[in-house]
Amino acid sequence: MSKKHSVITLICSVCLLLFFVFFFLHMTRDENQKFEDYASALFCQEVSSSTISLHYTLKDPEKYDITHTPVSLGALTCDADAVCAATENALALLHSHNRGKLSEANKQTYDVLEAYFSSSLAEGKYILYEEPLAPLTGTQSQLPVVLSEYRFYNAADCDIYLELLTKIPEYFRSVIAFEQAKSDAGFFMADYSADALIEECAAFVEMGSSNYLYSSFEDRLSSLDLPEEAVSDYIETNRHNIENYVFPAYQELIQSLTQLKGTGKNTGGLCHLPDGDKYYALTVASQTGSSRTIPELQELTLAQIAADSTALQQVLAAANAHSDTGSPSDTDPSSLTDILTLEETFPDSSPGDILRDLEEGIRGAFPAPPEVNTEVKYVQESMEEYLSPAFYMIPAIDDTENNVIYINEEHMPDGLTLFTTLAHEGYPGHLYQTVYYSSTNPNPIRSLLSFGGYTEGWATYGEMMSYYLAPLSKEQATLMQRNSSIILGLYALADMGIHYDGWSLLDTVSFFRDYGITDNDTIEEIYELIVADPGNYLKYYIGYVEFLELKKDAMEEWGDKFTQERFHKAVLEIGPAPFDILRKYMLGTYAF
């Protein structure tokens, strides 16, 4: 072959190669664009299904081409076939995209969507096993708080809010219809759960004019520059709608629960229902993001409790040894007496000061957090009994600079509890994970997908780490953190025992007594909470332990390149997802 011919052949080969490279990149770009268009359309469709969802997700919907959406709270459905069919269609549409041609970021979104749809499909046929009126986390508790934090960016938001109040009776009737369907199927809640809900709803109505829906409305209204006459009109409309729509909706719910009370055939765990153990396994997988079986989760929990107990006993043994030989200096207390008098020595700080200390304390071990504003509010005293110890209000994805944390003072017996609670809700917990992930500019659809094991597990992981950021000695921090982990682990075992193994109240009492917890009233309260809200404790505990397991895997895989900051950064940048997906993307074992 001549040199000239060789050169021509080479040029042709290079041109052909460039053509294929260009064609591949073009096709890949097209596939990515198609997928991103699909994800955008899915986001707009889902976020517009409820006015509250839309308003809490987007400050400015028009930037996402969302306009003129009807004011609605949505509605519950009890049609399992329709739910499954819709989910199958969603999964098929997702699978119509060629995952192999997607960018890594789009592959992550694809995989998370696939996991979410697959889980929803598996649970779909058990729709009547779900409970929208769970204690602390149910509609009856959450809706008033969500309404009280509905932000007024302008007068139009105020108008929409007032119209929303008129939709509450309609929405509650869909909840009542759902509960009636549960009753007809023999799946209605236990009487003690119905009694607790009736009491909670009655307390909300009985607040009357002192209800926080009045005061919170006026507070939000004051942020708008409106004429005095307009303000007066708005306040009067709000009063009218609360008295003629909100309170009557709660009263109707009370009446319906009263009528349905007694129709429930199961007063224990889910396993007593047909295929209840299978449903429980599915909902635990969905809520925790863990692919382990229930027996494997029980084994994992027992192993973590054992490790925590060993660490705790080592601290106490060392403290006893110091007590026998003379205690160390006051600046490094480690005697048994010093450790057990923690409540008297922990400083009393304001929530704002604690959040600032926590934000500063995590630097180095965590990537630097974005600058945001945070307001700490307190749950109204009359509702303290019925709401969670604390909660973080997730901001709109286009307004993450402004954040709100609620504190329930009834559940804050001391300074350490407030400190660790603010770590859970603030830094390095929910607030931090939310605003940091948002700063990575993820696909908006990711903000609508709930993975409780990731979000609550991370917040619990952060809470446990915060003991070592508190003004405590290493021994005190270890003792308190390990003890807290053990207690949460016991709740997790009880959850699985009640719903999977069929524990009765007596079984549950016996279980806790084995661990030195003997207050029967407290145990009965725990039992009833677990029965009413299956898997809730597992989101926190299993999520937390899965993060510990993931960290062990990362340490082994990365070796000398492992750092706390690298691990935390990787977790935060992938975002909410099942743990199998986290593990595969973080440790490089995913087949791209």
C-alpha positions as CSV (number, residue, x, y, z in Angstrom):
1,M,0.0,0.0,0.0
2,S,1.4,3.4,-1.0
3,K,2.1,6.1,1.6
4,K,-0.4,8.4,-0.1
5,H,-3.1,5.7,0.0
6,S,-2.3,5.0,3.7
7,V,-2.7,8.7,4.5
8,I,-6.0,8.8,2.7
9,T,-7.2,5.6,4.5
10,L,-6.2,7.2,7.8
11,I,-8.0,10.4,7.0
12,C,-11.1,8.4,6.0
13,S,-10.9,6.4,9.2
14,V,-10.5,9.5,11.4
15,C,-13.5,11.1,9.6
16,L,-15.6,8.0,10.1
17,L,-14.6,7.9,13.7
18,L,-15.5,11.5,14.2
19,F,-18.8,10.9,12.4
20,F,-19.6,8.1,14.9
21,V,-18.5,10.2,17.8
22,F,-20.6,13.1,16.6
23,F,-23.6,10.8,16.0
24,F,-23.2,9.2,19.4
25,L,-23.0,12.6,21.2
26,H,-25.9,13.9,19.2
27,M,-28.0,10.8,20.0
28,T,-26.9,10.9,23.7
29,R,-27.7,14.6,23.9
30,D,-31.1,14.0,22.3
31,E,-31.8,11.1,24.8
32,N,-30.8,13.3,27.7
33,Q,-33.0,16.2,26.5
34,K,-35.9,13.8,26.0
35,F,-35.5,12.5,29.5
36,E,-35.2,15.9,31.0
37,D,-38.3,17.1,29.2
38,Y,-40.1,14.0,30.5
39,A,-38.9,14.7,34.1
40,S,-39.9,18.3,33.8
41,A,-43.4,17.4,32.5
42,L,-43.8,14.9,35.3
43,F,-42.7,17.4,37.9
44,C,-45.2,20.0,36.6
45,Q,-48.0,17.5,36.5
46,E,-47.4,16.2,40.0
47,V,-46.6,19.5,41.7
48,S,-49.8,21.0,40.3
49,S,-52.1,18.2,41.7
50,S,-52.5,20.1,45.0
51,T,-52.3,23.9,45.7
52,I,-50.4,23.2,48.9
53,S,-47.9,21.0,47.2
54,L,-47.4,23.6,44.5
55,H,-47.1,26.5,46.9
56,Y,-44.7,24.7,49.2
57,T,-42.5,23.5,46.4
58,L,-42.4,26.7,44.2
59,K,-42.3,30.3,45.2
60,D,-42.7,31.3,41.5
61,P,-44.5,28.6,39.5
62,E,-44.6,30.8,36.4
63,K,-40.8,30.2,36.0
64,Y,-41.7,26.6,35.5
65,D,-44.5,27.5,33.0
66,I,-47.2,26.6,35.6
67,T,-50.1,29.0,35.5
68,H,-53.8,29.1,36.2
69,T,-54.0,25.9,38.3
70,P,-57.2,25.2,40.1
71,V,-57.3,25.7,43.9
72,S,-57.5,22.3,45.4
73,L,-56.3,20.1,48.3
74,G,-56.5,17.0,46.1
75,A,-58.4,13.9,47.3
76,L,-57.7,10.5,48.6
77,T,-58.7,7.4,46.6
78,C,-59.4,3.9,47.7
79,D,-59.4,2.4,44.2
80,A,-56.4,0.1,44.3
81,D,-56.8,-1.0,40.7
82,A,-56.7,2.6,39.4
83,V,-53.6,3.3,41.6
84,C,-51.8,0.3,40.3
85,A,-52.7,1.0,36.7
86,A,-51.5,4.6,36.9
87,T,-48.2,3.5,38.5
88,E,-47.7,0.8,35.9
89,N,-48.2,3.4,33.2
90,A,-45.7,5.7,34.9
91,L,-43.1,2.9,35.1
92,A,-43.6,2.1,31.5
93,L,-43.1,5.7,30.4
94,L,-39.9,5.8,32.4
95,H,-38.7,2.6,30.8
96,S,-39.3,4.1,27.4
97,H,-36.1,6.1,27.8
98,N,-32.7,4.5,27.1
99,R,-30.9,4.6,30.4
100,G,-27.6,3.7,28.9
101,K,-27.5,6.9,26.9
102,L,-28.1,9.2,29.9
103,S,-25.6,11.3,31.7
104,E,-24.7,10.2,35.2
105,A,-26.9,12.8,36.8
106,N,-29.9,11.7,34.7
107,K,-29.1,8.0,35.4
108,Q,-29.4,8.8,39.1
109,T,-32.8,10.5,38.6
110,Y,-33.9,7.5,36.4
111,D,-32.8,5.0,39.0
112,V,-34.5,6.9,41.9
113,L,-37.7,7.2,39.9
114,E,-37.6,3.6,39.0
115,A,-37.2,2.6,42.7
116,Y,-40.0,5.0,43.7
117,F,-42.5,3.7,41.1
118,S,-41.6,0.1,41.7
119,S,-42.2,0.5,45.5
120,S,-45.4,2.3,44.9
121,L,-46.6,-0.4,42.5
122,A,-45.9,-3.2,45.0
123,E,-47.8,-1.3,47.8
124,G,-50.6,-0.2,45.5
125,K,-52.9,-3.3,46.0
126,Y,-52.7,-2.8,49.8
127,I,-54.0,0.8,49.6
128,L,-56.6,0.3,52.3
129,Y,-53.9,-0.7,54.8
130,E,-52.6,2.8,54.7
131,E,-53.7,5.3,57.4
132,P,-54.0,9.0,56.6
133,L,-55.0,9.8,60.2
134,A,-52.0,8.5,62.0
135,P,-51.1,10.2,65.4
136,L,-48.6,13.0,65.2
137,T,-48.0,12.6,61.4
138,G,-51.6,12.3,60.1
139,T,-53.6,14.8,58.1
140,Q,-55.5,16.0,61.2
141,S,-52.2,17.1,62.8
142,Q,-50.2,18.3,59.8
143,L,-52.8,20.3,57.9
144,P,-53.2,23.1,60.4
145,V,-49.5,23.5,60.7
146,V,-49.1,23.5,56.9
147,L,-51.8,26.1,56.6
148,S,-50.3,28.3,59.4
149,E,-47.0,28.4,57.5
150,Y,-48.5,29.0,54.0
151,R,-46.5,32.0,53.0
152,F,-48.0,35.2,51.5
153,Y,-45.6,36.5,48.9
154,N,-48.3,38.8,47.6
155,A,-52.0,39.5,47.9
156,A,-52.9,36.8,45.4
157,D,-51.4,34.2,47.7
158,C,-53.7,35.4,50.4
159,D,-56.7,35.1,48.2
160,I,-55.7,31.5,47.2
161,Y,-55.2,30.6,50.9
162,L,-58.6,31.9,51.9
163,E,-60.1,29.8,49.1
164,L,-58.2,26.8,50.2
165,L,-59.9,27.0,53.6
166,T,-63.2,26.5,51.9
167,K,-61.9,23.3,50.3
168,I,-61.1,21.6,53.6
169,P,-64.6,20.0,54.1
170,E,-64.4,18.5,50.6
171,Y,-61.0,17.1,51.3
172,F,-62.0,15.7,54.7
173,R,-64.9,14.0,53.1
174,S,-62.5,12.1,50.8
175,V,-60.6,11.1,54.0
176,I,-63.9,10.0,55.6
177,A,-64.8,8.0,52.5
178,F,-61.4,6.3,52.7
179,E,-61.9,5.5,56.3
180,Q,-65.4,4.1,55.5
181,A,-63.8,1.9,52.8
182,K,-61.3,0.7,55.4
183,S,-64.2,-0.1,57.8
184,D,-66.1,-2.0,55.1
185,A,-63.1,-4.1,54.5
186,G,-62.6,-4.7,58.2
187,F,-59.4,-2.7,58.3
188,F,-60.6,0.3,60.4
189,M,-58.4,1.5,63.3
190,A,-58.5,0.2,66.8
191,D,-60.9,2.0,69.2
192,Y,-58.1,3.5,71.2
193,S,-56.7,5.1,68.1
194,A,-60.1,6.5,67.2
195,D,-60.5,7.9,70.7
196,A,-57.2,9.7,70.5
197,L,-58.0,11.2,67.1
198,I,-61.4,12.4,68.3
199,E,-59.8,14.0,71.3
200,E,-57.2,15.7,69.2
201,C,-59.7,17.1,66.7
202,A,-62.0,18.3,69.5
203,A,-59.0,20.1,71.1
204,F,-58.3,21.8,67.8
205,V,-61.9,23.0,67.5
206,E,-62.2,24.0,71.1
207,M,-59.4,26.5,70.8
208,G,-61.9,28.8,69.1
209,S,-60.6,32.3,68.6
210,S,-57.3,31.4,70.2
211,N,-56.6,28.9,67.4
212,Y,-53.3,29.7,65.7
213,L,-54.9,29.9,62.3
214,Y,-56.2,33.3,63.4
215,S,-53.0,34.7,64.7
216,S,-50.7,33.2,62.1
217,F,-52.9,34.6,59.4
218,E,-52.6,38.2,60.8
219,D,-48.8,37.8,61.2
220,R,-48.4,36.8,57.6
221,L,-50.8,39.5,56.4
222,S,-48.7,42.1,58.2
223,S,-45.8,41.4,55.8
224,L,-47.8,42.6,52.8
225,D,-48.1,46.3,52.1
226,L,-51.9,46.6,52.0
227,P,-54.4,49.3,52.7
228,E,-55.9,49.1,56.2
229,E,-59.4,48.5,54.8
230,A,-58.1,45.5,52.8
231,V,-56.4,44.1,55.8
232,S,-59.6,44.3,57.8
233,D,-61.5,42.6,55.0
234,Y,-59.0,39.8,54.8
235,I,-59.1,39.2,58.6
236,E,-62.8,39.1,58.5
237,T,-62.8,36.6,55.6
238,N,-60.3,34.4,57.4
239,R,-62.5,34.4,60.5
240,H,-65.6,33.5,58.5
241,N,-63.8,30.7,56.6
242,I,-62.4,29.2,59.8
243,E,-65.7,29.2,61.5
244,N,-67.8,28.1,58.5
245,Y,-65.4,25.6,56.8
246,V,-62.4,24.6,58.9
247,F,-64.0,23.9,62.3
248,P,-67.1,22.3,60.7
249,A,-64.8,20.0,58.7
250,Y,-63.1,18.9,61.9
251,Q,-66.5,18.4,63.6
252,E,-67.7,16.3,60.6
253,L,-64.5,14.2,61.0
254,I,-65.2,13.7,64.7
255,Q,-68.7,12.6,64.0
256,S,-67.6,10.1,61.3
257,L,-64.8,8.7,63.5
258,T,-67.4,8.3,66.3
259,Q,-69.8,6.4,64.0
260,L,-67.0,4.2,62.6
261,K,-65.5,3.5,66.0
262,G,-66.0,-0.2,67.0
263,T,-65.9,-1.5,63.4
264,G,-62.2,-2.2,63.5
265,K,-61.5,-5.9,63.8
266,N,-57.8,-5.7,64.5
267,T,-56.4,-4.0,67.6
268,G,-52.8,-5.2,67.1
269,G,-50.2,-5.2,64.4
270,L,-50.5,-5.4,60.6
271,C,-49.6,-9.1,60.5
272,H,-53.1,-9.9,61.9
273,L,-54.6,-8.7,58.6
274,P,-54.6,-10.8,55.4
275,D,-51.1,-10.7,54.0
276,G,-50.4,-8.1,56.6
277,D,-46.8,-9.3,57.1
278,K,-46.2,-9.0,53.4
279,Y,-47.5,-5.5,53.4
280,Y,-45.5,-4.5,56.4
281,A,-42.3,-5.8,54.7
282,L,-43.2,-3.6,51.7
283,T,-44.0,-0.5,53.6
284,V,-40.8,-0.9,55.7
285,A,-38.7,-1.2,52.6
286,S,-40.5,1.9,51.2
287,Q,-40.1,3.9,54.4
288,T,-36.6,3.0,55.3
289,G,-35.0,2.6,51.8
290,S,-33.4,-0.6,53.0
291,S,-33.5,-3.7,50.9
292,R,-32.9,-6.0,53.9
293,T,-35.7,-8.4,55.0
294,I,-37.4,-7.9,58.3
295,P,-35.4,-10.7,60.0
296,E,-32.2,-9.1,58.6
297,L,-33.3,-5.7,60.0
298,Q,-34.0,-7.3,63.4
299,E,-30.5,-8.9,63.4
300,L,-29.0,-5.6,62.3
301,T,-30.8,-3.8,65.1
302,L,-29.8,-6.3,67.8
303,A,-26.2,-6.0,66.6
304,Q,-26.2,-2.2,66.9
305,I,-27.9,-2.4,70.3
306,A,-25.2,-4.8,71.5
307,A,-22.4,-2.5,70.2
308,D,-24.0,0.5,71.9
309,S,-24.4,-1.4,75.1
310,T,-20.8,-2.5,75.1
311,A,-19.6,1.1,74.6
312,L,-21.9,2.3,77.3
313,Q,-20.7,-0.3,79.8
314,Q,-17.1,0.6,79.0
315,V,-17.7,4.2,79.9
316,L,-19.5,3.3,83.1
317,A,-16.7,0.8,84.0
318,A,-14.1,3.5,83.5
319,A,-16.1,6.0,85.5
320,N,-16.4,3.5,88.4
321,A,-12.6,2.9,88.2
322,H,-12.0,6.7,88.4
323,S,-14.4,7.0,91.3
324,D,-12.4,4.3,93.2
325,T,-9.0,5.9,92.5
326,G,-9.8,9.6,92.5
327,S,-11.6,11.6,89.9
328,P,-9.8,13.6,87.2
329,S,-9.9,17.4,86.9
330,D,-13.1,19.4,86.8
331,T,-12.4,20.4,83.3
332,D,-12.6,16.8,82.1
333,P,-15.2,15.1,84.3
334,S,-15.4,11.4,83.9
335,S,-16.4,10.1,87.2
336,L,-19.8,8.3,87.5
337,T,-21.1,11.2,89.6
338,D,-20.1,13.8,87.1
339,I,-21.7,11.9,84.2
340,L,-25.0,11.3,86.0
341,T,-25.4,15.0,87.1
342,L,-25.4,16.2,83.5
343,E,-28.8,17.9,83.7
344,E,-27.4,20.3,86.3
345,T,-24.3,21.2,84.3
346,F,-25.6,21.6,80.7
347,P,-25.8,25.3,79.8
348,D,-29.1,26.9,79.0
349,S,-28.9,28.4,75.5
350,S,-31.3,30.0,73.1
351,P,-32.3,28.0,70.0
352,G,-30.6,30.7,67.8
353,D,-27.4,30.4,69.7
354,I,-27.5,26.6,69.5
355,L,-28.1,26.6,65.7
356,R,-25.1,28.9,65.2
357,D,-22.9,26.7,67.4
358,L,-24.0,23.6,65.5
359,E,-23.5,25.2,62.1
360,E,-20.0,26.2,63.2
361,G,-19.3,22.9,64.9
362,I,-19.9,20.7,61.8
363,R,-17.4,22.6,59.6
364,G,-14.5,20.4,58.6
365,A,-16.4,17.1,59.0
366,F,-19.2,18.3,56.6
367,P,-19.0,20.5,53.5
368,A,-19.7,24.1,54.1
369,P,-23.4,24.9,54.3
370,P,-25.1,27.6,52.2
371,E,-26.0,30.8,53.9
372,V,-29.6,30.9,54.9
373,N,-32.1,32.5,57.3
374,T,-33.7,30.4,60.0
375,E,-36.6,31.2,62.3
376,V,-37.5,29.1,65.3
377,K,-41.1,29.0,66.3
378,Y,-43.0,27.2,69.1
379,V,-46.0,24.9,68.8
380,Q,-49.1,26.5,70.4
381,E,-49.4,25.3,74.0
382,S,-52.9,23.8,73.5
383,M,-51.6,21.6,70.7
384,E,-48.4,20.5,72.2
385,E,-49.8,17.1,73.2
386,Y,-50.8,16.2,69.7
387,L,-47.8,17.3,67.6
388,S,-44.2,16.0,67.2
389,P,-41.4,17.2,69.5
390,A,-40.1,19.3,66.6
391,F,-40.3,19.6,62.9
392,Y,-38.6,21.4,60.0
393,M,-40.8,23.1,57.4
394,I,-39.2,22.2,54.0
395,P,-38.9,25.5,52.0
396,A,-39.8,26.0,48.3
397,I,-37.0,24.8,46.0
398,D,-36.7,28.3,44.6
399,D,-36.7,29.9,48.1
400,T,-34.4,27.9,50.3
401,E,-32.8,30.9,51.9
402,N,-35.8,31.2,54.3
403,N,-36.3,28.3,56.8
404,V,-38.6,27.6,59.7
405,I,-38.1,25.1,62.6
406,Y,-40.9,24.4,65.1
407,I,-40.1,23.4,68.7
408,N,-42.6,21.6,70.9
409,E,-41.7,22.8,74.4
410,E,-43.6,20.1,76.1
411,H,-41.0,17.6,74.7
412,M,-38.0,19.7,75.7
413,P,-37.3,18.7,79.3
414,D,-33.7,20.0,79.4
415,G,-31.0,21.8,77.5
416,L,-29.4,18.7,76.0
417,T,-32.7,17.6,74.5
418,L,-33.1,21.0,72.9
419,F,-29.5,20.9,71.6
420,T,-29.8,17.4,70.0
421,T,-33.3,18.2,68.6
422,L,-32.0,21.3,66.9
423,A,-29.2,19.2,65.4
424,H,-31.9,16.8,64.1
425,E,-34.0,19.6,62.6
426,G,-31.2,22.0,61.8
427,Y,-27.5,21.3,61.5
428,P,-26.4,18.8,60.4
429,G,-29.9,17.4,60.1
430,H,-32.9,18.3,57.9
431,L,-32.3,22.0,57.3
432,Y,-28.7,21.4,56.3
433,Q,-29.4,18.4,54.1
434,T,-32.2,20.2,52.4
435,V,-30.4,23.5,51.6
436,Y,-27.2,21.7,50.7
437,Y,-28.8,19.3,48.2
438,S,-30.8,22.2,46.7
439,S,-27.5,24.1,46.2
440,T,-26.4,21.3,43.8
441,N,-29.3,22.2,41.4
442,P,-30.9,18.8,41.2
443,N,-33.7,17.8,38.8
444,P,-36.8,19.4,40.4
445,I,-38.7,16.0,40.2
446,R,-36.3,14.8,43.0
447,S,-37.9,17.2,45.4
448,L,-41.3,15.4,45.1
449,L,-40.0,11.9,45.9
450,S,-40.1,10.9,49.6
451,F,-37.5,8.5,51.0
452,G,-38.0,8.6,54.7
453,G,-35.0,6.4,55.6
454,Y,-32.7,8.8,53.9
455,T,-34.1,12.0,55.3
456,E,-35.0,10.9,58.8
457,G,-32.0,8.5,59.0
458,W,-29.7,11.3,58.1
459,A,-31.3,13.7,60.6
460,T,-31.0,10.9,63.3
461,Y,-27.4,10.3,62.2
462,G,-26.7,14.1,62.6
463,E,-28.5,14.1,66.0
464,M,-26.3,11.3,67.3
465,M,-23.2,13.1,66.1
466,S,-24.3,16.3,67.8
467,Y,-23.7,14.8,71.3
468,Y,-20.0,15.1,70.5
469,L,-20.5,18.7,69.5
470,A,-22.3,19.6,72.7
471,P,-20.4,21.1,75.7
472,L,-19.9,17.6,77.2
473,S,-17.0,15.5,78.1
474,K,-16.2,12.6,75.7
475,E,-17.5,10.2,78.4
476,Q,-20.7,12.1,78.9
477,A,-21.3,12.4,75.1
478,T,-20.7,8.7,74.6
479,L,-23.0,7.7,77.4
480,M,-25.8,9.9,76.3
481,Q,-25.5,9.1,72.6
482,R,-25.3,5.4,73.1
483,N,-28.2,5.4,75.5
484,S,-30.3,7.4,73.0
485,S,-29.4,5.0,70.2
486,I,-30.4,2.0,72.3
487,I,-33.8,3.4,73.2
488,L,-34.5,4.1,69.6
489,G,-33.4,0.6,68.7
490,L,-35.8,-0.8,71.2
491,Y,-38.6,1.1,69.6
492,A,-37.6,-0.3,66.2
493,L,-37.5,-3.9,67.6
494,A,-41.0,-3.3,69.1
495,D,-42.3,-2.0,65.8
496,M,-41.1,-5.1,64.0
497,G,-42.2,-7.3,66.8
498,I,-45.8,-5.9,66.9
499,H,-46.3,-5.7,63.1
500,Y,-44.3,-8.6,61.8
501,D,-44.2,-11.1,64.7
502,G,-47.6,-10.3,66.1
503,W,-46.7,-9.1,69.6
504,S,-49.6,-8.4,71.9
505,L,-49.5,-5.6,74.5
506,L,-48.4,-8.1,77.1
507,D,-45.6,-9.3,74.8
508,T,-44.5,-5.7,74.4
509,V,-44.5,-5.1,78.1
510,S,-42.4,-8.2,78.7
511,F,-39.9,-7.1,76.0
512,F,-39.4,-3.7,77.5
513,R,-39.1,-5.1,81.0
514,D,-36.2,-7.2,79.9
515,Y,-34.4,-4.0,79.2
516,G,-35.3,-2.3,82.5
517,I,-38.3,-0.3,81.3
518,T,-41.1,-1.1,83.7
519,D,-43.6,1.8,83.4
520,N,-46.7,0.0,82.1
521,D,-48.5,3.3,81.1
522,T,-45.6,4.4,79.1
523,I,-45.2,1.0,77.4
524,E,-49.0,1.0,76.5
525,E,-48.7,4.4,75.0
526,I,-45.7,3.3,72.9
527,Y,-47.6,0.2,71.8
528,E,-50.6,2.2,70.7
529,L,-48.5,4.7,68.8
530,I,-46.7,1.9,67.0
531,V,-49.9,0.1,66.1
532,A,-51.4,3.3,64.7
533,D,-48.3,4.2,62.6
534,P,-46.4,1.2,61.3
535,G,-42.8,1.6,60.4
536,N,-42.6,5.2,61.6
537,Y,-39.8,4.5,64.1
538,L,-37.9,2.5,61.5
539,K,-37.5,5.5,59.2
540,Y,-35.4,7.1,62.0
541,Y,-33.5,4.1,63.4
542,I,-33.0,1.8,60.3
543,G,-32.1,4.9,58.2
544,Y,-29.5,5.9,60.9
545,V,-28.0,2.4,61.1
546,E,-27.9,2.0,57.3
547,F,-25.8,5.2,57.2
548,L,-23.5,3.7,59.8
549,E,-23.2,0.6,57.6
550,L,-22.7,2.7,54.5
551,K,-19.9,4.6,56.2
552,K,-18.2,1.3,57.1
553,D,-18.4,0.2,53.5
554,A,-16.9,3.6,52.4
555,M,-14.1,3.3,54.8
556,E,-13.2,-0.1,53.5
557,E,-13.6,0.9,49.8
558,W,-11.8,4.3,50.0
559,G,-9.1,3.3,52.5
560,D,-6.7,6.1,53.2
561,K,-8.7,8.4,51.0
562,F,-11.7,8.2,53.3
563,T,-12.6,11.4,55.2
564,Q,-15.7,12.4,57.1
565,E,-16.2,15.3,54.7
566,R,-15.9,13.2,51.6
567,F,-18.4,10.7,52.9
568,H,-20.9,13.3,53.9
569,K,-20.5,15.3,50.7
570,A,-21.1,12.1,48.6
571,V,-24.3,11.3,50.5
572,L,-25.6,14.8,50.3
573,E,-24.9,15.3,46.6
574,I,-26.6,12.1,45.6
575,G,-29.7,13.2,47.6
576,P,-32.7,11.3,48.9
577,A,-32.6,7.7,47.5
578,P,-32.8,4.1,48.7
579,F,-29.6,2.8,50.3
580,D,-28.8,0.4,47.5
581,I,-28.6,3.3,45.1
582,L,-26.6,5.4,47.5
583,R,-24.1,2.5,48.0
584,K,-23.7,1.8,44.3
585,Y,-23.2,5.4,43.2
586,M,-20.9,6.3,46.1
587,L,-18.7,3.2,46.0
588,G,-18.5,3.1,42.2
589,T,-20.1,-0.3,41.8
590,Y,-23.0,0.9,39.6
591,A,-22.9,-0.3,36.0
592,F,-23.0,3.0,34.1
